[in-house]
C-alpha cells in the first residue's frame, strides 16, 4: 500500500514537471511570437516602401512613374477618408488619430497589386507567377493582420483599407492602359506634365515621410 502511494506520488510529480515544462515552452513561444509580430508591424511600412522603390528602380519606365504617383494619391485618399469617417481605433490610448480605413493596409494592398502587375507584365501569366502572386497576397494579408493583432485597428478598418488599396490600384492601372498611355505617347506636353507632376508629388511625399515617419516615429 505504501509503495503504491509512493509510486502514484512519483507519477504525479513527473506529470506536474511535464506540465510546467510545457507551460514554460508555450509561454516562451508566445513571448517570441508576440515580439516578432510587434517588430514586423513596426517595420511593415519601411518594408513596403523598400519593395516599392526596388520595383520602381528595376522597371524605371513611365508606367512605374505613374504607379509612384498613384501610391501617393492612395495614401492621401486614406488620410482624407480618416478625417471624414473619424472612427476611433480599438484602443485609443495607443494612437489617438482615426482608424478607418487602415492606411497601412491600403498602402500594402496597393503595393501588392503593383508587384503582381509588374511580375505578370514581365514574365507572363503562368504557374510560377500564379504561385508567386498568391505568396505576395498572403504576405500582404499577414502584414495587414498585424495591425489587428497589435490593437491598432479593428478587422473592419483593415478590411476596408485593403479593399480600397486593391480597388484604387486596379483603377489606377486601368486608367493608364485605357486612357493615359495613348495620350502620353502622342503629346509631348502630356509627357512633361506627367513626369514633372509625379516628381513633385513624390518629393512632397518624401518630405512627409521624413517628418512623420522619421522625426516623429517615437
N, C-alpha and C positions, 0 to 999 in steps of 0.2 A: 504493500500500500504506500509506504513511504517512498519507495523507488518510483512508483507511478506518479506520485505528486511531483517528485523532483524532475522526472522526465517531461511532464506537462509544463512545468515552470521553465525548463530549458527551452522547449519548443516555443513557448510564449515569448521568451526573451529574444530568441532568434527572429521570430516574426516581427517583434517590435523593432529590432535593429534593421531588418529589411525595409519596413515601412518608413523608418526615419531616413534611411539612405535614399529611398525613392522620393520622399518629400524634399530632401536636400537637393537631389538632382533636378526634380521638377522646378523647385524654386530658383536654382541657378539657371536652368534653361529659360525660364520665364524672364529672369533678370536680363540675360544676354539678349533675348529676342526683343524685349522692350527697349533696351539700349540701342540695338541695331535699327529698329524701326524709327526711333527718335532721331538718330543720326541721319538715316536716309531721308527722313522727312525734311530735316533742316537743309540737306544738300540737294533736294529734288529740283529746286528752281535753278540752281547752278548746273546740275546735270542736264536739264532740259535745254538751258541756254547754250551749253557747250555742244550738245548734239546738233542743235540748230545751226550754230556757227560752223561746225565741221562740215555739215552738208552744204551750207552756203558757200564755203570756200572750195569744196570739192566740185560743185556744179559751176560756180562763177558765171552764170548766164542770166539773161534778163528775167526769166521766169523765177529764178531764185531771188532776184531783187524784188520782184512782185510779191513773192511769198514773205519776204522780210517785212515789207510794208504792211502786209496783211496781219502778221503776228503782232505788230504794234497796235494796229486798229482793233484787233481782237482783245488785246489787253485793255485798251481804252474802253471798249464796249463793256467789259466786265466791271470796270470801275464805275461807269455811268449807271449800269443796272443795279449795282450795290447801293448807290445813293438813292435811286428811285424806290427800290423794294425795301431797303432799310430793315432787313431781317437780322435779328440777333444771332450770334454764334451760340452753340450749345453751352459753352462756358464763357461768359462774357468777361470774366476776370483774367482770362488768358490773353484775349485780344478784344479790344473794345469796338473795333470797326465792324460794319455789317458783314454778314457771311454769305448772303445769297446774291449771285452764284459764287461758287468757289473759283477764284481767279487761277489758282494752281491747276485745278482740273481742266479749266478752259484752255489754258496755255499748253498743258500737257497733251490734250487731245488734238489741238491744232497742229502742234509739232509732230505728233504721232502720224497724222494724215500726210503731212509734208514728207516724212520719212518714207511712208508706204508709196505715195505717188512718185517720188523720186526713184525709188527702187524699181517699181514696175516700169517706169518710163525708160530706164537704162537697161534693165535685164529682161524685160518682158514678164508676162504673167505665166508662171509655170509652178511646178511643185515646190521648188526651193523658195521662190519669192512668196508663195502662199503660206508656207510654214514660217518664214521669217516675218511676214506680216502679222500672223497670229501671235508670234512671240512678242513682237513690238507692242501689239494691242494688249497683251497680258501684262507686260512690264508697265505700260502706261496706266492700266487699271489698278495695278498694285500701288504705284506711286500716288495715285489719286485716293485710293482707300486709306493710305497713311494719314490723310487729313482727317478722316473719321476716327481712326484709332487713337490719334493724338488729341481728340476732342476739340479740334479747331473748326470743324464743320459737321453738319448733320449729313445723313445719307442723301437726303433730297437736295441739299446745297451742292454736294459733289456731283450728283447725277445730272442736275441742271447745268452745272458748269461744263461737264464732259459733253453733254448733248449740244450745248451752244458752241463749244470749241470745234467739235466734229462738224456741225452744220455750217458754221462760218467758213471753215476750211474748204468744204465741198463747194459752197457758193463762190468763194474767192478764186478757186482754181477753175471753176466753170466760167466765171466772168472773164478770166484770162483767155481761155481757149475759145470761147464763143464770140467775144467782142473785142477785148483789148488787144490781143495779138495781131489781128488783121489791121487795126488802126495803127498800131505801133510800127508795123513793118512798112506802112505806106506813108507815114508822115514823120518828118524829122523833128518837128516841134513836139509832137506827142512823145517821141523818144526822150527828148531833153526834159520834158515835164515829168515823165515817169522816173527817170534816173535821178534828177535833182530833187524831186519831191520825196522819193524814197530815202535819199541820202539825208535830207533834212529831218524826216520823221525818225530815222534810225539814230541820228545824233541826239535828238531830243530824248529819245528813249534811253540811250546810254547815260545821259545826264540824270535821268530819273532813276536808273538802276544804281548809279554811283551814290545818289543822295539817300534813297530809301532802302537799298539792299546792303550797301557797304557801310555808309556812315551811321545808319540807324538800325542795323540788324540786331544790336543788343539792346 
